[in-house]
Amino acid sequence: MAQCGQEGGSANEARCLLGIGDSAWETLLADSDEFRQAEKKRKSLCEVWWERQGRRMATGADGNPAVWIFNMKNRFGWRDKHEIESRHEGKPVTIQIVEAVKPDDSDSID
């Protein structure tokens, strides 16, 4: 499990490498604290591997940043925006944050 994570491998990859079917995997996660801990470690190691790939691309290494971004969003739940849920008297409250943008001065005549 750890080796799979150290290479950026997913839970599905680990499951296949171990020769464990879907239902057996779920049973192990439900019944075995040791297995849950091993899976948690695999996932953490996997995220570290992918973060390092992004850091390498950010410093000039070859790679596809768009693919990396979508991978991080889909695999690890990364998001571009933060959603805040607030309640007033038990009912959801919608909060809209508006960002002020400086007008573009490129059209002005000097």
CYANA upper distance limits for C-alpha pairs under 8 A (distance plus 0.5 A):
  1 MET  CA      5 GLY  CA      6.81
  1 MET  CA     14 ALA  CA      6.60
  1 MET  CA     38 ALA  CA      7.00
  1 MET  CA     39 GLU  CA      7.35
  1 MET  CA     42 ARG  CA      6.10
  2 ALA  CA      6 GLN  CA      6.60
  2 ALA  CA     38 ALA  CA      7.76
  2 ALA  CA     41 LYS  CA      7.18
  2 ALA  CA     42 ARG  CA      5.53
  2 ALA  CA     45 LEU  CA      7.61
  3 GLN  CA      7 GLU  CA      6.93
  3 GLN  CA     42 ARG  CA      8.28
  4 CYS  CA      8 GLY  CA      7.08
  4 CYS  CA      9 GLY  CA      5.45
  4 CYS  CA     10 SER  CA      8.07
  4 CYS  CA     13 GLU  CA      8.07
  4 CYS  CA     14 ALA  CA      6.55
  4 CYS  CA     42 ARG  CA      7.36
  4 CYS  CA     46 CYS  CA      8.16
  5 GLY  CA      9 GLY  CA      5.51
  5 GLY  CA     10 SER  CA      7.56
  5 GLY  CA     41 LYS  CA      8.19
  5 GLY  CA     42 ARG  CA      4.89
  5 GLY  CA     43 LYS  CA      6.63
  5 GLY  CA     44 SER  CA      7.85
  5 GLY  CA     45 LEU  CA      5.30
  5 GLY  CA     46 CYS  CA      4.67
  5 GLY  CA     47 GLU  CA      8.42
  5 GLY  CA     49 TRP  CA      8.11
  6 GLN  CA     42 ARG  CA      7.90
  6 GLN  CA     45 LEU  CA      5.71
  6 GLN  CA     46 CYS  CA      6.23
  6 GLN  CA     48 VAL  CA      8.37
  6 GLN  CA     49 TRP  CA      6.69
  7 GLU  CA     46 CYS  CA      7.21
  7 GLU  CA     49 TRP  CA      6.99
  8 GLY  CA     45 LEU  CA      7.70
  8 GLY  CA     46 CYS  CA      4.71
  8 GLY  CA     47 GLU  CA      7.42
  8 GLY  CA     48 VAL  CA      8.38
  8 GLY  CA     49 TRP  CA      5.72
  8 GLY  CA     50 TRP  CA      6.64
  9 GLY  CA     13 GLU  CA      6.28
  9 GLY  CA     14 ALA  CA      7.19
  9 GLY  CA     46 CYS  CA      6.52
 10 SER  CA     14 ALA  CA      6.78
 10 SER  CA     43 LYS  CA      7.87
 10 SER  CA     46 CYS  CA      7.60
 11 ALA  CA     15 ARG  CA      6.50
 11 ALA  CA     39 GLU  CA      8.11
 11 ALA  CA     42 ARG  CA      8.41
 11 ALA  CA     43 LYS  CA      7.97
 12 ASN  CA     16 CYS  CA      6.68
 13 GLU  CA     17 LEU  CA      6.56
 14 ALA  CA     18 LEU  CA      6.60
 15 ARG  CA     19 GLY  CA      6.61
 15 ARG  CA     20 ILE  CA      5.73
 15 ARG  CA     21 GLY  CA      7.48
 15 ARG  CA     22 ASP  CA      8.26
 15 ARG  CA     25 TRP  CA      7.46
 16 CYS  CA     20 ILE  CA      6.62
 16 CYS  CA     21 GLY  CA      8.02
 20 ILE  CA     24 ALA  CA      6.60
 20 ILE  CA     25 TRP  CA      6.60
 21 GLY  CA     25 TRP  CA      6.59
 22 ASP  CA     26 GLU  CA      6.80
 23 SER  CA     27 THR  CA      6.61
 24 ALA  CA     28 LEU  CA      6.59
 25 TRP  CA     29 LEU  CA      6.76
 26 GLU  CA     30 ALA  CA      6.67
 27 THR  CA     31 ASP  CA      6.43
 28 LEU  CA     32 SER  CA      5.79
 28 LEU  CA     35 PHE  CA      6.81
 28 LEU  CA     36 ARG  CA      8.06
 29 LEU  CA     33 ASP  CA      7.86
 29 LEU  CA     35 PHE  CA      6.64
 29 LEU  CA     36 ARG  CA      5.72
 30 ALA  CA     36 ARG  CA      8.33
 32 SER  CA     36 ARG  CA      6.75
 33 ASP  CA     37 GLN  CA      6.64
 34 GLU  CA     38 ALA  CA      6.73
 35 PHE  CA     39 GLU  CA      6.62
 36 ARG  CA     40 LYS  CA      6.58
 37 GLN  CA     41 LYS  CA      6.66
 38 ALA  CA     42 ARG  CA      6.63
 39 GLU  CA     43 LYS  CA      6.63
 40 LYS  CA     44 SER  CA      6.77
 41 LYS  CA     45 LEU  CA      6.60
 42 ARG  CA     46 CYS  CA      6.49
 43 LYS  CA     47 GLU  CA      6.72
 44 SER  CA     48 VAL  CA      6.79
 45 LEU  CA     49 TRP  CA      6.74
 46 CYS  CA     50 TRP  CA      6.87
 47 GLU  CA     51 GLU  CA      6.52
 47 GLU  CA     76 PHE  CA      7.84
 48 VAL  CA     52 ARG  CA      6.66
 49 TRP  CA     53 GLN  CA      6.95
 50 TRP  CA     54 GLY  CA      6.96
 50 TRP  CA     68 TRP  CA      8.43
 50 TRP  CA     72 MET  CA      8.14
 51 GLU  CA     55 ARG  CA      6.73
 52 ARG  CA     56 ARG  CA      6.61
 53 GLN  CA     57 MET  CA      6.84
 54 GLY  CA     58 ALA  CA      6.60
 54 GLY  CA     65 PRO  CA      7.86
 54 GLY  CA     68 TRP  CA      7.26
 55 ARG  CA     59 THR  CA      6.87
 56 ARG  CA     60 GLY  CA      6.98
 56 ARG  CA     61 ALA  CA      5.78
 57 MET  CA     61 ALA  CA      4.99
 57 MET  CA     62 ASP  CA      6.50
 57 MET  CA     63 GLY  CA      6.48
 57 MET  CA     64 ASN  CA      8.44
 57 MET  CA     65 PRO  CA      7.64
 64 ASN  CA     68 TRP  CA      6.80
 65 PRO  CA     69 ILE  CA      6.55
 66 ALA  CA     70 PHE  CA      6.76
 67 VAL  CA     71 ASN  CA      6.53
 68 TRP  CA     72 MET  CA      6.73
 69 ILE  CA     73 LYS  CA      6.74
 70 PHE  CA     74 ASN  CA      6.50
 71 ASN  CA     75 ARG  CA      6.14
 71 ASN  CA     76 PHE  CA      8.31
 72 MET  CA     76 PHE  CA      5.81
 72 MET  CA     77 GLY  CA      7.25
 72 MET  CA     78 TRP  CA      6.31
 73 LYS  CA     77 GLY  CA      5.25
 73 LYS  CA     78 TRP  CA      4.66
 73 LYS  CA     79 ARG  CA      6.50
 74 ASN  CA     78 TRP  CA      7.76
 84 ILE  CA     95 ILE  CA      8.35
 85 GLU  CA     92 PRO  CA      7.54
 85 GLU  CA     93 VAL  CA      7.75
 85 GLU  CA     94 THR  CA      8.20
 86 SER  CA     92 PRO  CA      6.36
 86 SER  CA     93 VAL  CA      5.95
 86 SER  CA     94 THR  CA      7.91
 86 SER  CA     95 ILE  CA      8.44
 87 ARG  CA     91 LYS  CA      5.71
 87 ARG  CA     92 PRO  CA      4.93
 87 ARG  CA     93 VAL  CA      5.81
 88 HIS  CA     92 PRO  CA      6.95
 88 HIS  CA     93 VAL  CA      6.86
